[in-house]
Amino acid sequence: MVESLLELSAIGKRFGATRALEGVALEVRRGEVHALIGENGAGKSTLVNVISGSIAPDSGTMRFAGVDYRPASPQDARRRGIAHIHQELSLCPHLSVAENVLLGVAPGRGGWLDRPAWNRRAAEILAAFAHPGIEPERRLGQLPIAARQVVEISRALAQNASLILMDEPTSSLPRGDVERLFASIRRLRDSGTSVIYISHFLEEVREIADRFTVLRDGASVKDGALADVTDAEIISAMVGRSVASLFPRRAAAAAAEPLLEVRNLAAPPAVVDASFELRSGEVLGIAGLVGSGRTDMVRAVSGLAPARKGELSIAGAPAVPARDAGIRALMARGIGYLSEDRAGEGLASKLSVADNITLSNPGACSHGGWLDLEAQSRQTRSSIELLKIKARGPRAPVATLSGGNQQKVAIARLLHQGARIVLLDEPTRGVDVASKAQIYGAIAEMAASGRGVLLVSSYLPELFGMCDRLAVMSRGRLSPARPISDWSPESVLEAAVGSA
């Protein structure tokens, strides 16, 4: 029989009136990858924070490596052999890559920092990923999000932990880095290290994990070997009901005049040439590999990134040079943008749900230059009800919400803004199954109301399930948009890698 490394029994945790965990049981064996599955808000992150010493449980018992375990702090947990990779990156952008990787475990000599030794050790750890552009001496703040995620993972590997907690570690990684990460995890598993792995992608869980535990509403409701259950059984345990279809039924978009026309857009070095039309009532999908220029294109269209050439025309108005279209003017003309970086750009995490939802259109709830708090709360409650946002109320800090509910707040801001042209960059990244279904419903309603929706996504089932037409970005060039029925997953991949 395989020896247990971590055993949790009847773990409970409350935050005021909110029950985060209740009676959770979990067993992780030595040398296994154990998937922790559940909707956003189910208690997954709270549970791993309990295990890592960031939060003290109110009740229950824990045993680690055969002895009673109740860490006094994250540092205490790390000393005992537990490393935690958080969902939101916890790095120091002003430090070098090597300094981030070896923070707290850096080699020294006689009390002095040994930078050459730092760089050599960091290079050894980073070699497993073979990621271009990540050099030990380079300042972390100069790296893109995907590269920073690799550094975060490498920092955990540097601690030589016997248990690594990974909370959505691949949410910002391209497939090549995911495969390298999985290879590293398998090497760790084969050497006897255990991993608790949180992910919303069931296909990813099946690829890397051995056993699983499902959390729902703060309780553990199902566990076992992944080989013994179907995806439908796991999803049913996650949401407490059968999920027949993730995507809403949509009537084909009727022919309509373009709401947005983009011609020969260039924003070097990432965007070489992009032209498309976005029509009223349609969802236009943009596929492509990470680094293909998709996000840079959308940011240039929204006015957030400078364009060198190209033209934009909105609702049939005369075209204007893209380089002269400022973000304020574009917002005033009906363009709304949802960033892929929810934590860094998508939300003001220190503000309330109400402040975030009304941030782009404060005039809707103000009079004579003064904010009408009652009107703001009323409008926010309407958005909370519409998008089924789980929050204590309009004044709840948005930082206290789960990732899926934070994303719904960001989408609610676009609706409150009154945007007619909605640019969504990875709107369901890091979002659980039930929240995805609700976001898809909101996207469908946007299109049904006559808005034009541009949907950038790395997830092909999402594009095929939601879009009327699809274009593919490859090496900075956007293909012509074609009806979704003209595409297959294979043809999208061929276009994305430039072999079509």
Buried (B, 14 or more C-beta within 10 A) or exposed (E): EEEBBBBBBEBBBEEEEEBBBBEBBBBBBBBBBBBBBBBBBBBBBBBBBBBBBBBEBBEBEBBBBEEEBBBEEBEBBBEBBBBBBBBBBEBEEEBBBBBBBBBEEBEEEEEEEBBEBBBEBBBEBBEBBEBEEBBBEBBBEEBEBBBBBBBBBBBBBBBEBBBBBBBBBBBBBBEBBBBBBBEBBEEBBEEEBBBBBBBBBBEBBBBBBBBBBBBBBBBBBBBEEBEEBEBEBBBBBBBEEEBEEBBBEBEEBEEEEBBBBBBEBBBEEBBBBBBBBBBBBBBBBBBBBBBBBBBBBBBBBBBBBEBEBBBBBBBEEEEBEBBEBEBEEBBEBBBBBBBBBBBEBBBEBEBBBBBBBBBBBBEBBBEEEEBBEEBBBEBBBBBBEBBBBBBBEBBBBBEBBBBBBBBBBBBBBBBBBEBBBBBBBBBBBBBBBBBBBBBBBBBBBBBEEEBBBBBBBBBBEBBBBBBBBBBBBBBBBBBEBEEBEEBEEEBBBBBBBEEE
